[in-house]
Amino acid sequence: MLTETDLRFLRRCVELAQEALEAGDEPFGSVLVSGDGAVLAEERNRIHTAADPTQHPEFLLAQWAARNLTPEERAAATVYTSGEHCPMCAAAHGWVGLGRIVYATSSEQLAAWRKELGAVPPAVAPLPVQKVLPGIEVAGPAPELADAVRELHRRLIERRRGGGE
């Protein structure tokens, strides 16, 4: 069940995903929030702008948390994200010991959209985050944000085809 607070942070993730797309990257954005509700860090996808395929926002936030938070602070934190963690990001989340994950759209939704839009399949299988992190508290998707996130991915795929936006 998503709360109004969850939706507010997820809307910010979608804004960050938009920023990533506008910067020439894939549309993903994430926000790390402390146990008391303070925004600790924000990130957007940087795989193309950094020329590094591991520069997913969830992965970058896990690295930030490992450097800047105590184990207790990490466990109390929530990662909000525009799209459910990929297996790499889920593993980083688990290894660092972060808490709850809240996502706007699921890996299943993204895979269906990509197929429908004729995109090239991803290099890594889209798995539900609970397959990588059994027992993690997860909430999502947010149906009210699905159309906005789908549109960002449609624009990405169109751009890759050379069709503009």
Backbone as a printed PyTorch tensor [residue, N CA C, xyz], in Angstrom:
tensor([[[  0.8470,  -1.1880,   0.0000],
         [  0.0000,   0.0000,   0.0000],
         [  0.8900,   1.2490,   0.0000]],

        [[  0.6330,   2.1310,  -0.9380],
         [  1.4140,   3.3590,  -1.0440],
         [  0.6980,   4.5000,  -0.3310]],

        [[  1.4680,   5.2790,   0.4040],
         [  0.9210,   6.4360,   1.1130],
         [  1.0930,   7.6890,   0.2490]],

        [[  0.4980,   8.7820,   0.6820],
         [  0.6940,  10.0560,  -0.0170],
         [  2.1660,  10.4720,   0.0190]],

        [[  2.8370,  10.1880,   1.1180],
         [  4.2660,  10.4810,   1.2120],
         [  5.0360,   9.6650,   0.1810]],

        [[  4.7070,   8.3740,   0.0700],
         [  5.3470,   7.5320,  -0.9410],
         [  5.1440,   8.1230,  -2.3350]],

        [[  3.9300,   8.5220,  -2.6370],
         [  3.6250,   9.0640,  -3.9680],
         [  4.3710,  10.3640,  -4.2310]],

        [[  4.5280,  11.1740,  -3.2090],
         [  5.2770,  12.4240,  -3.3750],
         [  6.7310,  12.1250,  -3.7630]],

        [[  7.3570,  11.1950,  -3.0620],
         [  8.7380,  10.8380,  -3.3930],
         [  8.8250,  10.1440,  -4.7590]],

        [[  7.8320,   9.3310,  -5.1010],
         [  7.8340,   8.6700,  -6.4040],
         [  7.6680,   9.6830,  -7.5380]],

        [[  6.8760,  10.7170,  -7.3220],
         [  6.7530,  11.7640,  -8.3380],
         [  8.1080,  12.4460,  -8.5630]],

        [[  8.8610,  12.6470,  -7.5030],
         [ 10.1980,  13.2180,  -7.6450],
         [ 11.0960,  12.2680,  -8.4500]],

        [[ 10.9550,  10.9730,  -8.2350],
         [ 11.7280,   9.9930,  -9.0080],
         [ 11.4060,  10.1000, -10.4950]],

        [[ 10.1390,  10.2980, -10.8160],
         [  9.7450,  10.4450, -12.2210],
         [ 10.3370,  11.7430, -12.7860]],

        [[ 10.3750,  12.8020, -11.9870],
         [ 11.0280,  14.0460, -12.4330],
         [ 12.5110,  13.8030, -12.7230]],

        [[ 13.1750,  13.0470, -11.8670],
         [ 14.5860,  12.7310, -12.0820],
         [ 14.7680,  11.8600, -13.3300]],

        [[ 13.8240,  10.9600, -13.5670],
         [ 13.8680,  10.1380, -14.7770],
         [ 13.7340,  11.0230, -16.0150]],

        [[ 12.8740,  12.0200, -15.9440],
         [ 12.7200,  12.9870, -17.0380],
         [ 14.0310,  13.7350, -17.2620]],

        [[ 14.6650,  14.1590, -16.1760],
         [ 15.9610,  14.8460, -16.2860],
         [ 16.9960,  13.9450, -16.9530]],

        [[ 16.9980,  12.6730, -16.5950],
         [ 17.9430,  11.7290, -17.2010],
         [ 17.7030,  11.6290, -18.7020]],

        [[ 16.4530,  11.5020, -19.0990],
         [ 16.1260,  11.4090, -20.5200],
         [ 16.5630,  12.6710, -21.2560]],

        [[ 16.2950,  13.8120, -20.6760],
         [ 16.6720,  15.0860, -21.2990],
         [ 18.1910,  15.2540, -21.3990]],

        [[ 18.9220,  14.5800, -20.5160],
         [ 20.3860,  14.6350, -20.5390],
         [ 20.9880,  13.5750, -21.4630]],

        [[ 20.1280,  12.8370, -22.1640],
         [ 20.6180,  11.8330, -23.1020],
         [ 20.7620,  10.4550, -22.5160]],

        [[ 20.1680,  10.2350, -21.3600],
         [ 20.3000,   8.9590, -20.6850],
         [ 18.9740,   8.2200, -20.6350]],

        [[ 18.9960,   7.0300, -20.0440],
         [ 17.7660,   6.2640, -19.8770],
         [ 16.9620,   6.8490, -18.7230]],

        [[ 15.6310,   6.8210, -18.8250],
         [ 14.7870,   7.5110, -17.8500],
         [ 14.5420,   6.7360, -16.5520]],

        [[ 15.4840,   6.8690, -15.6510],
         [ 15.3390,   6.2920, -14.3150],
         [ 15.8190,   7.3180, -13.2940]],

        [[ 15.0960,   7.4250, -12.1900],
         [ 15.4760,   8.3250, -11.1130],
         [ 15.1300,   7.7170,  -9.7700]],

        [[ 15.9160,   8.0580,  -8.7470],
         [ 15.7270,   7.4880,  -7.4110],
         [ 16.0340,   8.5120,  -6.3310]],

        [[ 15.3930,   8.3110,  -5.1780],
         [ 15.5770,   9.1890,  -4.0250],
         [ 15.8000,   8.3070,  -2.7980]],

        [[ 16.8150,   8.6380,  -2.0040],
         [ 17.0920,   7.9490,  -0.7460],
         [ 16.5650,   8.8100,   0.3820]],

        [[ 15.6950,   8.2280,   1.2070],
         [ 15.0290,   8.9580,   2.2850],
         [ 15.3450,   8.2830,   3.6180]],

        [[ 15.6840,   9.1140,   4.6040],
         [ 16.0290,   8.5920,   5.9360],
         [ 14.7930,   8.0400,   6.6370]],

        [[ 15.0440,   7.3390,   7.7250],
         [ 13.9600,   6.7910,   8.5280],
         [ 13.0220,   7.8480,   9.0750]],

        [[ 13.5070,   9.0900,   9.2280],
         [ 12.6370,  10.1620,   9.7150],
         [ 12.0540,  11.0160,   8.5840]],

        [[ 12.2310,  10.5660,   7.3320],
         [ 11.5740,  11.2340,   6.2080],
         [ 12.3600,  12.3230,   5.5100]],

        [[ 13.6260,  12.4960,   5.8570],
         [ 14.4560,  13.5170,   5.2090],
         [ 15.0970,  12.9500,   3.9410]],

        [[ 15.1210,  13.7310,   2.8780],
         [ 15.8100,  13.3220,   1.6590],
         [ 17.3090,  13.3870,   1.9170]],

        [[ 17.9690,  12.2510,   1.7400],
         [ 19.4100,  12.1520,   1.9640],
         [ 20.1940,  12.3690,   0.6760]],

        [[ 19.6790,  11.8380,  -0.4230],
         [ 20.3710,  11.9430,  -1.7100],
         [ 19.3920,  11.6210,  -2.8270]],

        [[ 19.6880,  12.1710,  -3.9980],
         [ 18.9000,  11.9030,  -5.2010],
         [ 19.8730,  11.5490,  -6.3160]],

        [[ 19.4230,  10.7090,  -7.2170],
         [ 20.2470,  10.3500,  -8.3710],
         [ 19.3510,  10.0650,  -9.5600]],

        [[ 19.9790,  10.1480, -10.7430],
         [ 19.3160,   9.7650, -11.9740],
         [ 20.2630,   8.8670, -12.7440]],

        [[ 19.7440,   8.1870, -13.7300],
         [ 20.5630,   7.2970, -14.5320],
         [ 21.6780,   8.0710, -15.2120]],

        [[ 22.8810,   7.4970, -15.2360],
         [ 24.0420,   8.1390, -15.8530],
         [ 24.8530,   7.1470, -16.6870]],

        [[ 24.2150,   6.0810, -17.1680],
         [ 24.9810,   5.0440, -17.8590],
         [ 25.5860,   5.5300, -19.1660]],

        [[ 24.8980,   6.4170, -19.8670],
         [ 25.4380,   6.9250, -21.1360],
         [ 26.3200,   8.1430, -20.9090]],

        [[ 25.8880,   9.0390, -20.0430],
         [ 26.6770,  10.2500, -19.8240],
         [ 27.9990,   9.9350, -19.1280]],

        [[ 28.0470,   8.8680, -18.3420],
         [ 29.2930,   8.4650, -17.6820],
         [ 30.0130,   7.3620, -18.4620]],

        [[ 29.3790,   6.8790, -19.5350],
         [ 29.9310,   5.7730, -20.3290],
         [ 30.2350,   4.5560, -19.4510]],

        [[ 29.3410,   4.2940, -18.5100],
         [ 29.5020,   3.1840, -17.5700],
         [ 28.1310,   2.5560, -17.3410]],

        [[ 27.9140,   1.3380, -17.8160],
         [ 26.5950,   0.7200, -17.7050],
         [ 26.1480,   0.3960, -16.2840]],

        [[ 27.0050,   0.5770, -15.2940],
         [ 26.5950,   0.3190, -13.9070],
         [ 26.0690,   1.5720, -13.2050]],

        [[ 26.0270,   2.6930, -13.8800],
         [ 25.6550,   3.9520, -13.2290],
         [ 24.1360,   4.1420, -13.1320]],

        [[ 23.4630,   3.1300, -12.5980],
         [ 22.0280,   3.2090, -12.3230],
         [ 21.8310,   4.0240, -11.0420]],

        [[ 20.7270,   4.7520, -10.9230],
         [ 20.5630,   5.5950,  -9.7340],
         [ 20.4990,   4.8010,  -8.4300]],

        [[ 19.8850,   3.6270,  -8.4510],
         [ 19.7930,   2.8240,  -7.2240],
         [ 21.1740,   2.3440,  -6.7830]],

        [[ 22.0080,   1.9970,  -7.7550],
         [ 23.3760,   1.5580,  -7.4770],
         [ 24.1940,   2.7130,  -6.9080]],

        [[ 24.0460,   3.8940,  -7.5120],
         [ 24.7610,   5.0780,  -7.0290],
         [ 24.3210,   5.4440,  -5.6090]],

        [[ 23.0380,   5.3120,  -5.3170],
         [ 22.5550,   5.6070,  -3.9590],
         [ 23.0610,   4.5800,  -2.9530]],

        [[ 23.1560,   3.3240,  -3.3650],
         [ 23.7120,   2.2970,  -2.4620],
         [ 25.1700,   2.6210,  -2.1370]],

        [[ 25.9230,   3.0370,  -3.1480],
         [ 27.3160,   3.4280,  -2.9120],
         [ 27.3940,   4.6390,  -1.9820]],

        [[ 26.5420,   5.6290,  -2.2190],
         [ 26.5210,   6.8240,  -1.3710],
         [ 26.2070,   6.4300,   0.0800]],

        [[ 25.1940,   5.5740,   0.2400],
         [ 24.7930,   5.1530,   1.5850],
         [ 25.9230,   4.4170,   2.3050]],

        [[ 26.6430,   3.5680,   1.5780],
         [ 27.7540,   2.8330,   2.1880],
         [ 28.8300,   3.7800,   2.7000]],

        [[ 29.0560,   4.8740,   1.9910],
         [ 30.0920,   5.8440,   2.3810],
         [ 29.6350,   6.8150,   3.4630]],

        [[ 28.3280,   7.0760,   3.5510],
         [ 27.8570,   8.1980,   4.3640],
         [ 26.9220,   7.8570,   5.5240]],

        [[ 26.4370,   6.6310,   5.5860],
         [ 25.4710,   6.2800,   6.6320],
         [ 25.9570,   5.1140,   7.4710]],

        [[ 25.5310,   5.0910,   8.7130],
         [ 25.8140,   3.9430,   9.5710],
         [ 24.9300,   2.7700,   9.1380]],

        [[ 25.2730,   1.5650,   9.5480],
         [ 24.4160,   0.4220,   9.2160],
         [ 22.9690,   0.6130,   9.6970]],

        [[ 22.8060,   1.2220,  10.8460],
         [ 21.4570,   1.4590,  11.3860],
         [ 20.6900,   2.4670,  10.5300]],

        [[ 21.3700,   3.5170,  10.1040],
         [ 20.7350,   4.5200,   9.2420],
         [ 20.3600,   3.9210,   7.8860]],

        [[ 21.2200,   3.0730,   7.3590],
         [ 20.9190,   2.4150,   6.0810],
         [ 19.6980,   1.5190,   6.2150]],

        [[ 19.6320,   0.7540,   7.2740],
         [ 18.5060,  -0.1660,   7.4700],
         [ 17.1820,   0.5790,   7.6340]],

        [[ 17.2220,   1.7760,   8.1770],
         [ 16.0040,   2.5580,   8.3860],
         [ 15.5860,   3.3540,   7.1460]],

        [[ 16.4720,   3.4530,   6.1750],
         [ 16.2230,   4.2750,   4.9870],
         [ 15.3170,   3.5600,   3.9850]],

        [[ 14.7070,   4.3680,   3.1220],
         [ 13.8750,   3.8660,   2.0240],
         [ 14.4480,   4.3750,   0.7150]],

        [[ 14.5140,   3.4910,  -0.2770],
         [ 14.8860,   3.8940,  -1.6300],
         [ 13.6070,   3.9570,  -2.4570]],

        [[ 13.3220,   5.1420,  -2.9480],
         [ 12.2040,   5.3550,  -3.8690],
         [ 12.7880,   5.3850,  -5.2610]],

        [[ 12.0920,   4.7780,  -6.2170],
         [ 12.6420,   4.7200,  -7.5650],
         [ 11.5440,   4.6630,  -8.6170]],

        [[ 11.8560,   5.2210,  -9.7750],
         [ 10.8710,   5.2570, -10.8580],
         [ 10.6100,   3.8660, -11.4230]],

        [[ 11.5970,   2.9880, -11.3540],
         [ 11.4500,   1.6230, -11.8480],
         [ 12.0370,   0.6400, -10.8600]],

        [[ 11.3900,  -0.4900, -10.7370],
         [ 11.8650,  -1.5340,  -9.8180],
         [ 13.3470,  -1.8310, -10.0710]],

        [[ 14.0820,  -2.0680,  -9.0220],
         [ 15.5160,  -2.3670,  -9.1140],
         [ 15.7840,  -3.5230, -10.0830]],

        [[ 16.8340,  -3.3710, -10.8810],
         [ 17.3380,  -4.4920, -11.6730],
         [ 18.0960,  -5.4150, -10.7040]],

        [[ 18.4860,  -6.6160, -11.1380],
         [ 19.2190,  -7.5130, -10.2410],
         [ 20.5130,  -6.9150,  -9.6820]],

        [[ 21.2630,  -6.1560, -10.5000],
         [ 22.5030,  -5.5300, -10.0120],
         [ 22.2060,  -4.5580,  -8.8790]],

        [[ 21.1930,  -3.7170,  -9.0870],
         [ 20.8650,  -2.7050,  -8.0760],
         [ 20.2690,  -3.3390,  -6.8240]],

        [[ 19.4670,  -4.3780,  -7.0200],
         [ 18.9020,  -5.0850,  -5.8640],
         [ 20.0160,  -5.7050,  -5.0280]],

        [[ 21.0110,  -6.2940,  -5.6980],
         [ 22.1330,  -6.8850,  -4.9610],
         [ 22.9060,  -5.8170,  -4.1970]],

        [[ 23.1760,  -4.6840,  -4.8260],
         [ 23.8820,  -3.5920,  -4.1420],
         [ 23.0770,  -3.1200,  -2.9370]],

        [[ 21.7720,  -2.9810,  -3.1040],
         [ 20.8670,  -2.5770,  -2.0270],
         [ 21.0100,  -3.5410,  -0.8400]],

        [[ 20.9810,  -4.8310,  -1.1600],
         [ 21.0910,  -5.8430,  -0.1100],
         [ 22.4520,  -5.8820,   0.5550]],

        [[ 23.5250,  -5.8130,  -0.2360],
         [ 24.8720,  -5.8590,   0.3360],
         [ 25.1330,  -4.6690,   1.2510]],

        [[ 24.5830,  -3.5080,   0.9030],
         [ 24.7880,  -2.3090,   1.7200],
         [ 23.8660,  -2.3080,   2.9410]],

        [[ 22.7900,  -3.0680,   2.8960],
         [ 21.8870,  -3.1550,   4.0420],
         [ 20.8290,  -2.0650,   4.0990]],

        [[ 20.4240,  -1.5710,   2.9150],
         [ 19.3550,  -0.5650,   2.8930],
         [ 18.0170,  -1.2140,   3.2230]],

        [[ 17.0720,  -0.3860,   3.6470],
         [ 15.7520,  -0.8630,   4.0430],
         [ 14.7800,  -0.9690,   2.8810]],

        [[ 13.6160,  -0.4600,   3.0990],
         [ 12.4650,  -0.5750,   2.1940],
         [ 12.7520,  -0.0350,   0.7870]],

        [[ 12.1010,  -0.6720,  -0.1990],
         [ 12.1390,  -0.2310,  -1.5960],
         [ 10.7120,   0.1100,  -2.0030]],

        [[ 10.5440,   1.2730,  -2.6310],
         [  9.2380,   1.6790,  -3.1560],
         [  9.4540,   2.0920,  -4.6100]],

        [[  8.7080,   1.4700,  -5.5220],
         [  8.8990,   1.7790,  -6.9360],
         [  7.5980,   2.2050,  -7.6050]],

        [[  7.7610,   3.0600,  -8.6290],
         [  6.6000,   3.5550,  -9.3670],
         [  6.1110,   2.5330, -10.3790]],

        [[  7.0490,   1.8630, -11.0650],
         [  6.6790,   0.8510, -12.0560],
         [  7.5300,  -0.3900, -11.8450]],

        [[  6.9500,  -1.5330, -12.1790],
         [  7.6280,  -2.8050, -11.9480],
         [  8.4760,  -3.2180, -13.1390]],

        [[  9.3660,  -4.1500, -12.9020],
         [ 10.1740,  -4.7380, -13.9740],
         [  9.2730,  -5.4140, -14.9940]],

        [[  8.2070,  -6.0170, -14.5150],
         [  7.2480,  -6.6760, -15.4080],
         [  6.5830,  -5.6610, -16.3380]],

        [[  6.1810,  -4.5150, -15.7950],
         [  5.5910,  -3.4730, -16.6260],
         [  6.5900,  -2.9920, -17.6750]],

        [[  7.8200,  -2.7050, -17.2500],
         [  8.8310,  -2.2080, -18.1720],
         [  9.1070,  -3.2180, -19.2750]],

        [[  9.2170,  -4.4860, -18.9340],
         [  9.4700,  -5.5220, -19.9410],
         [  8.3210,  -5.5750, -20.9500]],

        [[  7.0930,  -5.4720, -20.4680],
         [  5.9370,  -5.4940, -21.3710],
         [  5.9310,  -4.2780, -22.2860]],

        [[  6.2330,  -3.1080, -21.7450],
         [  6.2770,  -1.8860, -22.5640],
         [  7.3620,  -1.9920, -23.6200]],

        [[  8.5360,  -2.4420, -23.2030],
         [  9.6510,  -2.5580, -24.1440],
         [  9.2970,  -3.5130, -25.2770]],

        [[  8.6620,  -4.6130, -24.9530],
         [  8.2570,  -5.5820, -25.9770],
         [  7.2240,  -4.9550, -26.9060]],

        [[  6.2240,  -4.3230, -26.3290],
         [  5.1620,  -3.6680, -27.1030],
         [  5.7280,  -2.5970, -28.0400]],

        [[  6.7440,  -1.8810, -27.5820],
         [  7.3350,  -0.7960, -28.3590],
         [  8.4430,  -1.2720, -29.3000]],

        [[  8.7320,  -2.5700, -29.2950],
         [  9.7230,  -3.1260, -30.2020],
         [ 11.1630,  -2.8410, -29.8230]],

        [[ 11.4300,  -2.6560, -28.5610],
         [ 12.7930,  -2.3660, -28.1050],
         [ 13.6320,  -3.6380, -28.0740]],

        [[ 14.9300,  -3.4580, -28.1470],
         [ 15.8740,  -4.5580, -28.0050],
         [ 15.7910,  -5.0760, -26.5610]],

        [[ 15.7600,  -6.3860, -26.3570],
         [ 15.7150,  -6.9150, -24.9860],
         [ 16.9450,  -6.4740, -24.1880]],

        [[ 16.7840,  -6.2840, -22.8840],
         [ 17.9230,  -5.8760, -22.0590],
         [ 18.9450,  -7.0000, -21.9170]],

        [[ 20.1690,  -6.6280, -21.5550],
         [ 21.2530,  -7.5920, -21.3870],
         [ 21.0550,  -8.4790, -20.1540]],

        [[ 20.3010,  -7.9890, -19.1740],
         [ 20.0850,  -8.7020, -17.9130],
         [ 18.5970,  -8.9860, -17.7580]],

        [[ 18.2670, -10.1870, -17.3430],
         [ 16.8620, -10.5650, -17.1740],
         [ 16.1940,  -9.6840, -16.1190]],

        [[ 14.9850,  -9.1980, -16.4160],
         [ 14.2550,  -8.4150, -15.4200],
         [ 13.6170,  -9.3560, -14.3900]],

        [[ 14.0940,  -9.2700, -13.1730],
         [ 13.5780, -10.1120, -12.0980],
         [ 12.8710,  -9.2440, -11.0670]],

        [[ 11.8200,  -9.7650, -10.4470],
         [ 11.2470,  -9.0280,  -9.3170],
         [ 12.2970,  -8.8890,  -8.2140]],

        [[ 12.3350,  -7.7460,  -7.5700],
         [ 13.3560,  -7.4780,  -6.5610],
         [ 13.3420,  -8.5290,  -5.4420]],

        [[ 12.1750,  -9.0810,  -5.1220],
         [ 12.0960, -10.0880,  -4.0500],
         [ 12.8060, -11.3880,  -4.4300]],

        [[ 13.0360, -11.6260,  -5.7330],
         [ 13.7930, -12.8160,  -6.1490],
         [ 15.2640, -12.6590,  -5.7770]],

        [[ 15.7490, -11.4300,  -5.7710],
         [ 17.1410, -11.1500,  -5.4290],
         [ 17.2740, -10.9070,  -3.9240]],

        [[ 16.2810, -10.2480,  -3.3440],
         [ 16.3030,  -9.8860,  -1.9220],
         [ 15.0750, -10.4620,  -1.1960]],

        [[ 15.0800, -11.7560,  -0.9370],
         [ 13.9280, -12.3280,  -0.2380],
         [ 13.7600, -11.6780,   1.1390]],

        [[ 12.5500, -11.3350,   1.4660],
         [ 12.2700, -10.7590,   2.7760],
         [ 12.3430,  -9.2520,   2.8320]],

        [[ 12.7890,  -8.5770,   1.7610],
         [ 12.8650,  -7.1140,   1.7730],
         [ 11.4520,  -6.5410,   1.7070]],

        [[ 11.2340,  -5.4470,   2.4110],
         [  9.9370,  -4.7730,   2.3460],
         [  9.8770,  -3.9640,   1.0570]],

        [[  8.8650,  -4.2500,   0.2400],
         [  8.7240,  -3.6190,  -1.0670],
         [  7.2920,  -3.1200,  -1.2210]],

        [[  7.1520,  -1.9410,  -1.8490],
         [  5.8310,  -1.4180,  -2.1920],
         [  5.8770,  -0.8990,  -3.6180]],

        [[  4.8220,  -1.1070,  -4.3370],
         [  4.7150,  -0.6580,  -5.7160],
         [  4.0480,  -1.7430,  -6.5280]],

        [[  3.6700,  -1.4470,  -7.7160],
         [  3.8240,  -0.1900,  -8.4340],
         [  2.7510,   0.8380,  -8.0560]],

        [[  2.8990,   2.0410,  -8.6240],
         [  1.9510,   3.1380,  -8.4250],
         [  1.2020,   3.3430,  -9.7430]],

        [[ -0.0030,   2.7960,  -9.8700],
         [ -0.7390,   2.8870, -11.1400],
         [ -0.9010,   4.3240, -11.6510]],

        [[ -0.9800,   5.2830, -10.7440],
         [ -1.1830,   6.6720, -11.1470],
         [  0.0370,   7.2860, -11.8340]],

        [[  1.1910,   6.6100, -11.7750],
         [  2.4060,   7.1140, -12.4170],
         [  2.8090,   6.3010, -13.6450]],

        [[  2.1040,   5.2130, -13.9080],
         [  2.4820,   4.3120, -14.9970],
         [  2.5060,   5.0010, -16.3540]],

        [[  1.4920,   5.7810, -16.6690],
         [  1.4510,   6.4290, -17.9890],
         [  2.6330,   7.3720, -18.1890]],

        [[  2.9780,   8.1260, -17.1660],
         [  4.1050,   9.0680, -17.2800],
         [  5.4160,   8.3240, -17.4960]],

        [[  5.6310,   7.2440, -16.7700],
         [  6.8790,   6.4840, -16.9110],
         [  6.9080,   5.7700, -18.2620]],

        [[  5.7900,   5.2010, -18.6740],
         [  5.7290,   4.5460, -19.9880],
         [  6.0720,   5.5430, -21.0870]],

        [[  5.5670,   6.7650, -20.9990],
         [  5.8420,   7.7780, -22.0060],
         [  7.3300,   8.1080, -22.0760]],

        [[  8.0040,   8.1730, -20.9470],
         [  9.4500,   8.4210, -20.9490],
         [ 10.1830,   7.3100, -21.6960]],

        [[  9.7730,   6.0780, -21.4700],
         [ 10.4280,   4.9510, -22.1390],
         [ 10.0700,   4.9130, -23.6250]],

        [[  8.8640,   5.3010, -23.9720],
         [  8.4950,   5.3930, -25.3840],
         [  9.3930,   6.4060, -26.0880]],

        [[  9.6050,   7.5520, -25.4500],
         [ 10.4590,   8.5820, -26.0320],
         [ 11.9000,   8.0890, -26.1940]],

        [[ 12.3900,   7.3580, -25.2090],
         [ 13.7440,   6.7990, -25.3020],
         [ 13.8580,   5.8670, -26.5060]],

        [[ 12.9050,   4.9720, -26.6430],
         [ 12.9480,   3.9930, -27.7290],
         [ 12.8270,   4.6920, -29.0760]],

        [[ 11.9750,   5.6740, -29.1720],
         [ 11.8450,   6.4520, -30.4080],
         [ 13.1550,   7.1590, -30.7490]],

        [[ 13.7750,   7.7370, -29.7430],
         [ 15.0590,   8.4310, -29.9630],
         [ 16.1130,   7.4540, -30.4620]],

        [[ 16.1600,   6.2710, -29.9010],
         [ 17.1360,   5.2620, -30.3210],
         [ 16.9070,   4.8220, -31.7540]],

        [[ 15.6670,   4.8350, -32.1680],
         [ 15.3420,   4.4840, -33.5550],
         [ 15.6390,   5.6210, -34.5150]],

        [[ 15.9440,   6.7960, -33.9750],
         [ 16.2110,   7.9490, -34.8190],
         [ 14.9570,   8.7140, -35.1690]],

        [[ 13.8710,   8.4320, -34.4520],
         [ 12.5920,   9.0800, -34.7490],
         [ 12.3350,  10.3390, -33.9510]],

        [[ 13.3320,  10.8110, -33.2270],
         [ 13.1070,  12.0100, -32.4070],
         [ 12.1820,  11.7030, -31.2580]],

        [[ 11.4570,  12.7260, -30.8080],
         [ 10.5300,  12.5410, -29.7000],
         [  9.2380,  13.1900, -30.0780]]])
